[in-house]
Amino acid sequence: MSDASTAPAATQAASIATPVNLILFTLLLVLAYHRLRPSPPPVIPKGPPPTVFKTFTPPELVPFNGENDKPIYFAVRGQVFDVSAGRNFYGPGGPYENFAGRDASRGLACGSFDEDMLTKDLHGPLDDLKDLGEEQMSSLADWEGRFQEKYLVVGKLVSEGEKKE
């Protein structure tokens, strides 16, 4: 009688452990693992490289004209601004691209965006703007204020003779 009572239990255990049930049980474990496993930490996008305040000479400023994915800098009264956010205006093909990488003080003061407003001799002294009138200097101060509100100052512009290495 003891053999008869254990036989149904063995048959019942054998019927639970069928290949289909084992596959379903494994699938249930895999799904539970994927549902309950910890998620990887979020990936924070890499920001732009840090900007370091730097002293520029006119020849050193020229490469920052927006070409070859470089930032766009220009100077106003000795302050160098990063105007890369205004790439469509100051970058290649923009209406004010001639100011990129240059001292834009005289052009802004005179309200002219022509290339003849730029200093031709990059190795000479900076434009002292002494020949400008009161109205032109006021206009330049207004432009400078707008740039200070909108763009980051990344350096100062000095002549080659003033730069101390």
Secondary structure, 3 states (H helix, E strand, C coil): CHHHHHHHHHHHHHHHCCHHHHHHHHHHHHHHHHHHCCCCCCCCCCCCCCCCCEEECHHHHCCCECHHHCCEEEEECCEEEECHHHHHHHCCCCCCHHHCCCECHHHHHHCCCCHHHCCCCCCCCCCCCCCCCHHHHHHHHHHHHHHHHHCEEEEEECCCCCCCC
